[in-house]
Amino acid sequence: MKIKKYKKPCPGCGELFLEDATLRAYDEYIESMPECWHTYSEILGREYGSAECFNVHRITLDAYAAQHLGKQRERKARQSANLHLIGLYLVFGKKALHAEVLQFFKQATDLKYDWPLRTRLEWPTWMTVEEVVKATTPEEHQELVTKWGQSVWNAYSEFHDEIAQTYQEFLKDYQNKIRKVDLREKNK
Ligand SMILES: [Zn+2]
């Protein structure tokens, strides 16, 4: 007798995956089905193995984390959600230069900051790892990842202003803290 297998939705991105009992590993702060995480790992592997694919690595990290917000009660999950949503904002909303994006991630890891809670979207329409993993060439990979990132950013449209504001507040706070450290150094 053939055992019927059913697809189940990932709690993060909502994509349907066939359950595979052999899969286990997934991230501590990102809530996703092991099958979804497995497909994501395949995409990451492709990027680590090819400089051309790696060009869009930042978008891959941000898009995936923004689709899997995790337990927002935990500070680390809030930090991850906000950082990656701001990453998408900088690339797709603000169309910021690469240097600004890099600087933000450096500053955000330097400073312990109280990031606001992010809510999971109810019925988002967006691309998922299932489509991205189908790329057969590096060019196609870059194209699909870029579309994926854009689709995730678009899905958050009702929060665009809020995310931009969080970014501005963070920058202000960061500058203030840097100034305080500078003054302390001068007064020594
Ligand atoms: Zn997922």
py3Dmol code that shows the C-alpha trace and the ligand (Angstrom):
import py3Dmol

protein = """\
ATOM      1  CA  MET A   1       0.000   0.000   0.000  1.00  0.00           C
ATOM      2  CA  LYS A   2       1.247   3.427  -0.880  1.00  0.00           C
ATOM      3  CA  ILE A   3       1.437   5.896   1.974  1.00  0.00           C
ATOM      4  CA  LYS A   4      -0.069   9.210   1.020  1.00  0.00           C
ATOM      5  CA  LYS A   5       2.140  12.179   1.729  1.00  0.00           C
ATOM      6  CA  TYR A   6       0.698  15.585   2.378  1.00  0.00           C
ATOM      7  CA  LYS A   7       2.234  18.968   1.963  1.00  0.00           C
ATOM      8  CA  LYS A   8       2.327  21.236   4.997  1.00  0.00           C
ATOM      9  CA  PRO A   9       2.750  25.006   5.145  1.00  0.00           C
ATOM     10  CA  CYS A  10       5.933  26.506   6.570  1.00  0.00           C
ATOM     11  CA  PRO A  11       5.012  28.628   9.636  1.00  0.00           C
ATOM     12  CA  GLY A  12       7.124  31.464   8.282  1.00  0.00           C
ATOM     13  CA  CYS A  13       6.780  31.891   4.532  1.00  0.00           C
ATOM     14  CA  GLY A  14       3.600  29.808   4.156  1.00  0.00           C
ATOM     15  CA  GLU A  15       5.041  27.747   1.287  1.00  0.00           C
ATOM     16  CA  LEU A  16       3.835  24.135   1.113  1.00  0.00           C
ATOM     17  CA  PHE A  17       6.455  21.438   1.524  1.00  0.00           C
ATOM     18  CA  LEU A  18       6.322  17.658   1.535  1.00  0.00           C
ATOM     19  CA  GLU A  19       7.325  16.514   4.985  1.00  0.00           C
ATOM     20  CA  ASP A  20      10.656  14.763   5.187  1.00  0.00           C
ATOM     21  CA  ALA A  21      11.254  13.093   8.548  1.00  0.00           C
ATOM     22  CA  THR A  22      15.002  12.900   7.941  1.00  0.00           C
ATOM     23  CA  LEU A  23      15.428  16.679   8.061  1.00  0.00           C
ATOM     24  CA  ARG A  24      16.032  18.417  11.355  1.00  0.00           C
ATOM     25  CA  ALA A  25      18.477  21.299  11.438  1.00  0.00           C
ATOM     26  CA  TYR A  26      17.235  24.833  11.473  1.00  0.00           C
ATOM     27  CA  ASP A  27      18.067  28.159  12.992  1.00  0.00           C
ATOM     28  CA  GLU A  28      17.370  29.019  16.614  1.00  0.00           C
ATOM     29  CA  TYR A  29      15.778  32.422  15.979  1.00  0.00           C
ATOM     30  CA  ILE A  30      14.152  31.848  12.640  1.00  0.00           C
ATOM     31  CA  GLU A  31      10.970  29.801  12.735  1.00  0.00           C
ATOM     32  CA  SER A  32      10.752  27.666   9.638  1.00  0.00           C
ATOM     33  CA  MET A  33       9.908  24.145   8.606  1.00  0.00           C
ATOM     34  CA  PRO A  34      13.020  21.947   8.299  1.00  0.00           C
ATOM     35  CA  GLU A  35      12.076  21.321   4.636  1.00  0.00           C
ATOM     36  CA  CYS A  36      12.010  25.071   3.975  1.00  0.00           C
ATOM     37  CA  TRP A  37      15.322  25.552   5.788  1.00  0.00           C
ATOM     38  CA  HIS A  38      16.793  22.733   3.713  1.00  0.00           C
ATOM     39  CA  THR A  39      15.852  24.468   0.449  1.00  0.00           C
ATOM     40  CA  TYR A  40      17.251  27.736   1.820  1.00  0.00           C
ATOM     41  CA  SER A  41      20.527  25.951   2.663  1.00  0.00           C
ATOM     42  CA  GLU A  42      20.725  24.794  -0.948  1.00  0.00           C
ATOM     43  CA  ILE A  43      20.449  28.416  -2.108  1.00  0.00           C
ATOM     44  CA  LEU A  44      23.115  29.486   0.390  1.00  0.00           C
ATOM     45  CA  GLY A  45      25.392  26.670  -0.794  1.00  0.00           C
ATOM     46  CA  ARG A  46      25.054  27.932  -4.348  1.00  0.00           C
ATOM     47  CA  GLU A  47      26.045  31.434  -3.244  1.00  0.00           C
ATOM     48  CA  TYR A  48      29.045  30.269  -1.224  1.00  0.00           C
ATOM     49  CA  GLY A  49      30.164  28.244  -4.242  1.00  0.00           C
ATOM     50  CA  SER A  50      29.958  30.978  -6.885  1.00  0.00           C
ATOM     51  CA  ALA A  51      31.108  34.600  -6.793  1.00  0.00           C
ATOM     52  CA  GLU A  52      28.390  35.558  -9.278  1.00  0.00           C
ATOM     53  CA  CYS A  53      25.666  34.018  -7.135  1.00  0.00           C
ATOM     54  CA  PHE A  54      27.223  35.544  -4.026  1.00  0.00           C
ATOM     55  CA  ASN A  55      26.566  39.021  -5.444  1.00  0.00           C
ATOM     56  CA  VAL A  56      22.984  38.798  -4.221  1.00  0.00           C
ATOM     57  CA  HIS A  57      23.782  37.069  -0.908  1.00  0.00           C
ATOM     58  CA  ARG A  58      22.698  40.095   1.160  1.00  0.00           C
ATOM     59  CA  ILE A  59      19.226  39.971  -0.429  1.00  0.00           C
ATOM     60  CA  THR A  60      18.953  36.227   0.197  1.00  0.00           C
ATOM     61  CA  LEU A  61      19.691  36.649   3.917  1.00  0.00           C
ATOM     62  CA  ASP A  62      17.277  39.569   4.287  1.00  0.00           C
ATOM     63  CA  ALA A  63      14.427  38.071   2.254  1.00  0.00           C
ATOM     64  CA  TYR A  64      14.523  34.733   4.055  1.00  0.00           C
ATOM     65  CA  ALA A  65      14.724  36.206   7.558  1.00  0.00           C
ATOM     66  CA  ALA A  66      11.931  38.696   6.773  1.00  0.00           C
ATOM     67  CA  GLN A  67       9.725  35.753   5.796  1.00  0.00           C
ATOM     68  CA  HIS A  68      10.525  33.870   9.015  1.00  0.00           C
ATOM     69  CA  LEU A  69      10.308  36.332  11.888  1.00  0.00           C
ATOM     70  CA  GLY A  70      10.586  33.814  14.717  1.00  0.00           C
ATOM     71  CA  LYS A  71       9.599  34.322  18.330  1.00  0.00           C
ATOM     72  CA  GLN A  72       9.417  38.097  18.672  1.00  0.00           C
ATOM     73  CA  ARG A  73       9.370  37.848  22.475  1.00  0.00           C
ATOM     74  CA  GLU A  74      13.067  37.123  22.257  1.00  0.00           C
ATOM     75  CA  ARG A  75      15.439  40.028  21.818  1.00  0.00           C
ATOM     76  CA  LYS A  76      17.585  38.160  19.295  1.00  0.00           C
ATOM     77  CA  ALA A  77      14.562  37.369  17.118  1.00  0.00           C
ATOM     78  CA  ARG A  78      13.466  41.038  17.229  1.00  0.00           C
ATOM     79  CA  GLN A  79      16.965  42.129  16.321  1.00  0.00           C
ATOM     80  CA  SER A  80      17.094  39.701  13.397  1.00  0.00           C
ATOM     81  CA  ALA A  81      13.643  40.716  12.098  1.00  0.00           C
ATOM     82  CA  ASN A  82      14.420  44.440  12.246  1.00  0.00           C
ATOM     83  CA  LEU A  83      17.903  44.190  10.775  1.00  0.00           C
ATOM     84  CA  HIS A  84      16.744  42.169   7.815  1.00  0.00           C
ATOM     85  CA  LEU A  85      13.667  44.289   7.169  1.00  0.00           C
ATOM     86  CA  ILE A  86      15.870  47.383   7.236  1.00  0.00           C
ATOM     87  CA  GLY A  87      18.230  45.548   4.870  1.00  0.00           C
ATOM     88  CA  LEU A  88      15.345  45.164   2.410  1.00  0.00           C
ATOM     89  CA  TYR A  89      14.333  48.793   2.965  1.00  0.00           C
ATOM     90  CA  LEU A  90      17.834  50.030   2.158  1.00  0.00           C
ATOM     91  CA  VAL A  91      18.118  47.965  -1.022  1.00  0.00           C
ATOM     92  CA  PHE A  92      14.575  48.159  -2.415  1.00  0.00           C
ATOM     93  CA  GLY A  93      12.967  51.119  -0.641  1.00  0.00           C
ATOM     94  CA  LYS A  94      15.780  53.630  -0.304  1.00  0.00           C
ATOM     95  CA  LYS A  95      17.947  52.199  -3.114  1.00  0.00           C
ATOM     96  CA  ALA A  96      20.914  53.001  -0.897  1.00  0.00           C
ATOM     97  CA  LEU A  97      24.518  52.614  -1.939  1.00  0.00           C
ATOM     98  CA  HIS A  98      26.218  49.383  -0.996  1.00  0.00           C
ATOM     99  CA  ALA A  99      28.434  51.271   1.480  1.00  0.00           C
ATOM    100  CA  GLU A 100      25.420  52.486   3.473  1.00  0.00           C
ATOM    101  CA  VAL A 101      24.033  48.959   3.701  1.00  0.00           C
ATOM    102  CA  LEU A 102      27.365  47.597   4.920  1.00  0.00           C
ATOM    103  CA  GLN A 103      27.739  50.435   7.410  1.00  0.00           C
ATOM    104  CA  PHE A 104      24.290  49.813   8.844  1.00  0.00           C
ATOM    105  CA  PHE A 105      24.946  46.133   9.487  1.00  0.00           C
ATOM    106  CA  LYS A 106      28.272  46.951  11.098  1.00  0.00           C
ATOM    107  CA  GLN A 107      26.728  49.596  13.371  1.00  0.00           C
ATOM    108  CA  ALA A 108      23.784  47.371  14.234  1.00  0.00           C
ATOM    109  CA  THR A 109      26.053  44.587  15.431  1.00  0.00           C
ATOM    110  CA  ASP A 110      28.227  47.069  17.387  1.00  0.00           C
ATOM    111  CA  LEU A 111      25.363  48.516  19.366  1.00  0.00           C
ATOM    112  CA  LYS A 112      23.015  46.686  21.711  1.00  0.00           C
ATOM    113  CA  TYR A 113      19.716  48.242  20.733  1.00  0.00           C
ATOM    114  CA  ASP A 114      16.130  47.726  21.841  1.00  0.00           C
ATOM    115  CA  TRP A 115      14.470  46.793  18.547  1.00  0.00           C
ATOM    116  CA  PRO A 116      10.668  47.014  18.237  1.00  0.00           C
ATOM    117  CA  LEU A 117       8.451  43.988  17.848  1.00  0.00           C
ATOM    118  CA  ARG A 118       7.587  42.968  14.297  1.00  0.00           C
ATOM    119  CA  THR A 119       4.333  41.279  13.399  1.00  0.00           C
ATOM    120  CA  ARG A 120       3.955  38.381  11.032  1.00  0.00           C
ATOM    121  CA  LEU A 121       2.007  39.176   7.875  1.00  0.00           C
ATOM    122  CA  GLU A 122      -1.349  37.429   7.728  1.00  0.00           C
ATOM    123  CA  TRP A 123      -1.704  36.313   4.097  1.00  0.00           C
ATOM    124  CA  PRO A 124       1.344  37.557   2.272  1.00  0.00           C
ATOM    125  CA  THR A 125       1.767  37.151  -1.478  1.00  0.00           C
ATOM    126  CA  TRP A 126       5.462  36.725  -2.159  1.00  0.00           C
ATOM    127  CA  MET A 127       8.013  34.470  -3.781  1.00  0.00           C
ATOM    128  CA  THR A 128       9.656  31.787  -1.677  1.00  0.00           C
ATOM    129  CA  VAL A 129      12.746  29.569  -1.720  1.00  0.00           C
ATOM    130  CA  GLU A 130      10.763  27.039  -3.787  1.00  0.00           C
ATOM    131  CA  GLU A 131      10.906  29.319  -6.827  1.00  0.00           C
ATOM    132  CA  VAL A 132      14.388  30.697  -6.212  1.00  0.00           C
ATOM    133  CA  VAL A 133      15.989  27.261  -5.942  1.00  0.00           C
ATOM    134  CA  LYS A 134      14.879  26.455  -9.511  1.00  0.00           C
ATOM    135  CA  ALA A 135      17.489  28.783 -11.045  1.00  0.00           C
ATOM    136  CA  THR A 136      19.797  26.915 -13.409  1.00  0.00           C
ATOM    137  CA  THR A 137      22.416  29.594 -14.121  1.00  0.00           C
ATOM    138  CA  PRO A 138      24.098  32.290 -11.968  1.00  0.00           C
ATOM    139  CA  GLU A 139      22.308  34.975 -14.020  1.00  0.00           C
ATOM    140  CA  GLU A 140      18.974  33.374 -13.337  1.00  0.00           C
ATOM    141  CA  HIS A 141      19.888  32.997  -9.671  1.00  0.00           C
ATOM    142  CA  GLN A 142      20.633  36.726  -9.398  1.00  0.00           C
ATOM    143  CA  GLU A 143      17.432  37.595 -11.203  1.00  0.00           C
ATOM    144  CA  LEU A 144      15.235  35.331  -9.063  1.00  0.00           C
ATOM    145  CA  VAL A 145      16.815  36.421  -5.770  1.00  0.00           C
ATOM    146  CA  THR A 146      16.321  40.084  -6.697  1.00  0.00           C
ATOM    147  CA  LYS A 147      12.663  39.426  -7.569  1.00  0.00           C
ATOM    148  CA  TRP A 148      12.270  37.467  -4.345  1.00  0.00           C
ATOM    149  CA  GLY A 149      13.660  40.332  -2.243  1.00  0.00           C
ATOM    150  CA  GLN A 150      11.459  42.847  -4.035  1.00  0.00           C
ATOM    151  CA  SER A 151       8.370  40.670  -3.497  1.00  0.00           C
ATOM    152  CA  VAL A 152       9.070  40.357   0.239  1.00  0.00           C
ATOM    153  CA  TRP A 153       9.636  44.111   0.524  1.00  0.00           C
ATOM    154  CA  ASN A 154       6.383  44.785  -1.365  1.00  0.00           C
ATOM    155  CA  ALA A 155       4.454  42.407   0.889  1.00  0.00           C
ATOM    156  CA  TYR A 156       5.421  44.585   3.877  1.00  0.00           C
ATOM    157  CA  SER A 157       4.002  47.726   2.231  1.00  0.00           C
ATOM    158  CA  GLU A 158       1.842  48.693   5.229  1.00  0.00           C
ATOM    159  CA  PHE A 159       5.005  48.773   7.359  1.00  0.00           C
ATOM    160  CA  HIS A 160       7.307  50.619   4.950  1.00  0.00           C
ATOM    161  CA  ASP A 161       7.108  53.951   6.808  1.00  0.00           C
ATOM    162  CA  GLU A 162       7.526  52.286  10.175  1.00  0.00           C
ATOM    163  CA  ILE A 163      10.637  50.405   9.046  1.00  0.00           C
ATOM    164  CA  ALA A 164      12.181  53.568   7.572  1.00  0.00           C
ATOM    165  CA  GLN A 165      11.468  55.357  10.857  1.00  0.00           C
ATOM    166  CA  THR A 166      13.054  52.592  12.921  1.00  0.00           C
ATOM    167  CA  TYR A 167      16.162  52.966  10.760  1.00  0.00           C
ATOM    168  CA  GLN A 168      16.312  56.744  11.339  1.00  0.00           C
ATOM    169  CA  GLU A 169      15.827  56.335  15.085  1.00  0.00           C
ATOM    170  CA  PHE A 170      18.537  53.734  15.230  1.00  0.00           C
ATOM    171  CA  LEU A 171      20.979  56.033  13.379  1.00  0.00           C
ATOM    172  CA  LYS A 172      20.194  58.897  15.760  1.00  0.00           C
ATOM    173  CA  ASP A 173      20.740  56.697  18.790  1.00  0.00           C
ATOM    174  CA  TYR A 174      23.938  55.329  17.328  1.00  0.00           C
ATOM    175  CA  GLN A 175      25.321  58.828  16.705  1.00  0.00           C
ATOM    176  CA  ASN A 176      24.441  59.912  20.266  1.00  0.00           C
ATOM    177  CA  LYS A 177      26.185  56.924  21.774  1.00  0.00           C
ATOM    178  CA  ILE A 178      29.270  57.464  19.612  1.00  0.00           C
ATOM    179  CA  ARG A 179      29.361  61.133  20.690  1.00  0.00           C
ATOM    180  CA  LYS A 180      29.195  60.143  24.363  1.00  0.00           C
ATOM    181  CA  VAL A 181      32.072  57.711  23.943  1.00  0.00           C
ATOM    182  CA  ASP A 182      34.094  60.431  22.150  1.00  0.00           C
ATOM    183  CA  LEU A 183      33.468  62.932  24.963  1.00  0.00           C
ATOM    184  CA  ARG A 184      34.494  60.380  27.549  1.00  0.00           C
ATOM    185  CA  GLU A 185      37.706  59.734  25.651  1.00  0.00           C
ATOM    186  CA  LYS A 186      38.452  63.480  25.455  1.00  0.00           C
ATOM    187  CA  ASN A 187      37.843  64.020  29.184  1.00  0.00           C
ATOM    188  CA  LYS A 188      40.189  61.270  30.272  1.00  0.00           C
TER     189      LYS A 188
END
"""
ligand_1 = """\
1
ZN
Zn 9.516 28.921 5.020
"""
view = py3Dmol.view(width=600, height=400)
view.addModel(protein, "pdb")
view.setStyle({"model": 0}, {"cartoon": {"style": "trace"}})
view.addModel(ligand_1, "xyz")
view.setStyle({"model": 1}, {"stick": {}})
view.zoomTo()
view.show()
